[in-house]
């Protein structure tokens, strides 16, 4: 199965929160039913952290966090092996050039390298992607 998009944590986690879930974010998981998302390895740590912090802050119950993790575990993600050279050079250069975190730049670099559209709710990441000619999957209005 060939990946059809690069998925970032913000777009992936939108369905986990009632105030962020919408028709557009559901599109991501509909695409994943028949396809696959390409993600950098850091995706799993980011998702786990978002869900854990949401539970600690009372946005999710423990049961909701477990359910969300089961949803993610059921997905067939393609994980980019990303070498240290890619991180130390390409990702950090993109982060500097586009004023992004290295985490966000990892998704942008992966979309650039793979030629796949990017699914993100992050405003700065979406803007940088547009400036660099990366196609965007319109998953939701951009946020912070």
C-alpha positions as CSV (number, residue, x, y, z in Angstrom):
1,X,0.0,0.0,0.0
2,X,1.4,3.4,-1.0
3,X,1.0,6.4,1.3
4,X,-1.4,9.1,0.0
5,X,-0.5,11.9,2.5
6,X,1.9,13.1,5.2
7,X,0.0,13.4,8.4
8,X,1.0,15.6,11.3
9,X,0.0,15.3,15.0
10,X,-2.4,18.3,14.9
11,X,-4.5,16.9,12.1
12,X,-4.4,13.3,13.5
13,X,-5.4,14.3,17.0
14,X,-8.3,16.6,16.0
15,X,-10.8,13.7,16.1
16,X,-9.8,13.0,19.7
17,X,-11.3,16.3,20.9
18,X,-15.0,17.2,20.5
19,X,-14.1,20.9,20.1
20,X,-11.6,20.2,17.3
21,X,-13.4,17.3,15.4
22,X,-15.2,18.3,12.2
23,X,-16.1,17.0,8.8
24,X,-12.7,17.9,7.4
25,X,-10.7,16.1,10.1
26,X,-12.9,13.0,9.6
27,X,-11.7,13.1,6.0
28,X,-8.2,12.1,7.2
29,X,-9.4,9.0,8.9
30,X,-11.7,8.2,5.9
31,X,-8.6,8.4,3.7
32,X,-6.7,6.1,6.1
33,X,-9.4,3.4,5.9
34,X,-8.4,2.6,2.3
35,X,-5.0,4.2,2.3
36,X,-1.9,5.0,4.4
37,X,-0.3,8.1,5.9
38,X,3.4,8.7,5.8
39,X,4.7,10.0,9.2
40,X,8.1,10.7,10.7
41,X,8.9,8.5,13.7
42,X,8.4,11.4,16.1
43,X,4.7,11.3,15.2
44,X,4.1,8.6,17.7
45,X,5.8,10.4,20.6
46,X,3.9,13.6,19.7
47,X,0.5,11.9,19.6
48,X,1.2,10.0,22.9
49,X,2.2,13.3,24.5
50,X,-0.8,15.2,23.3
51,X,-3.2,12.5,24.6
52,X,-1.4,12.2,27.9
53,X,-1.3,16.0,28.5
54,X,-5.0,16.1,27.5
55,X,-5.8,13.5,30.1
56,X,-3.8,15.3,32.8
57,X,-5.5,18.6,32.0
58,X,-9.0,17.1,32.0
59,X,-9.7,17.3,28.3
60,X,-9.9,13.5,28.0
61,X,-10.7,10.8,30.5
62,X,-8.4,7.9,30.9
63,X,-10.9,5.7,29.0
64,X,-11.0,8.3,26.2
65,X,-7.2,8.4,26.0
66,X,-7.1,4.6,25.8
67,X,-9.8,4.6,23.1
68,X,-7.9,7.2,21.1
69,X,-4.7,5.2,21.3
70,X,-6.5,2.1,20.1
71,X,-7.8,4.2,17.1
72,X,-4.2,5.1,16.2
73,X,-2.9,1.6,16.8
74,X,-5.5,0.3,14.2
75,X,-4.1,2.6,11.5
76,X,-1.6,1.5,9.0
77,X,1.0,4.2,9.1
78,X,4.1,4.2,6.9
79,X,7.0,5.4,9.1
80,X,9.8,7.3,7.4
81,X,13.1,5.9,8.6
82,X,14.6,9.5,8.7
83,X,18.3,9.4,9.2
84,X,20.3,11.7,11.5
85,X,21.7,13.4,8.4
86,X,18.2,14.4,7.2
87,X,17.5,15.8,10.7
88,X,20.8,17.5,11.2
89,X,20.8,19.1,7.8
90,X,17.5,19.2,5.9
91,X,15.1,19.5,8.8
92,X,17.0,22.0,10.8
93,X,17.6,24.1,7.7
94,X,13.9,24.1,6.9
95,X,13.1,25.0,10.5
96,X,15.5,27.9,10.4
97,X,14.3,29.1,6.9
98,X,10.6,28.8,7.7
99,X,10.7,29.8,11.4
100,X,9.3,26.4,12.5
101,X,10.1,24.1,15.3
102,X,12.2,21.1,14.2
103,X,9.2,18.9,14.9
104,X,7.0,20.8,12.4
105,X,9.9,21.0,9.9
106,X,10.2,17.2,10.0
107,X,6.7,17.0,8.6
108,X,7.4,19.6,6.0
109,X,10.7,18.0,4.9
110,X,8.9,14.7,4.6
111,X,6.1,16.2,2.4
112,X,8.7,17.9,0.2
113,X,10.8,14.7,-0.2
114,X,7.9,12.4,-0.8
115,X,5.9,14.7,-3.0
116,X,2.7,13.9,-0.9
117,X,0.2,16.5,0.3
118,X,0.4,17.5,4.0
119,X,-2.5,17.3,6.4
120,X,-2.0,19.7,9.3
121,X,-4.0,22.1,11.4
122,X,-0.9,24.1,12.3
123,X,-1.1,27.6,10.8
124,X,2.6,28.3,10.6
125,X,3.3,24.9,9.1
126,X,0.6,25.2,6.6
127,X,1.8,28.7,5.6
128,X,5.4,27.4,5.2
129,X,4.2,24.5,3.1
130,X,2.3,26.8,0.8
131,X,5.3,29.1,0.4
132,X,7.4,26.0,-0.7
133,X,4.7,24.6,-3.0
134,X,3.7,21.7,-0.9
135,X,0.1,20.6,-1.6
136,X,-2.2,20.8,1.5
137,X,-5.0,18.5,2.4
138,X,-7.7,20.8,3.6
139,X,-8.5,19.2,6.9
140,X,-9.6,22.2,8.9
141,X,-9.2,25.9,9.4
142,X,-5.6,26.6,10.5
143,X,-5.0,27.1,14.2
144,X,-2.0,28.5,16.2
